Amino acid sequence: MELRQKAYYAARDAGATDLIDVVVPRGEIPKLMEEIDAISRKYATIITGAGHAGDGNIHLAILEPDHDKLSMIAGELYQVGKSLGGAISAEHGIGCARKKYFMEVEDQKR
């Protein structure tokens, strides 16, 4: 637990501009990691992760200063999580900051 908490502060101190929470079934974690790598390469940005893989919950730090690009990256990460049978949040809830993404992901299901 302490390492995960320190990872948050290390990412923030390194310049993370957004910290998001994605949860997927444990068996889908390898695919999630592949997709995160692909998104990182697509946008030429850095995305780091730490979490509690035992329950499929991954905390991602996105180091992207461009706000529009950051929004697209977060949206894609949430879509990937949902497509792998997961959700856009496991323990931190949706709240105002994530409502837009929640609505977009839910609209994709219909």
Helices and strands as residue ranges (DSSP letters): H 2-14, E 18-23, G 26-28, H 29-42, E 46-52, G 53-55, E 57-63, H 67-83, H 95-109
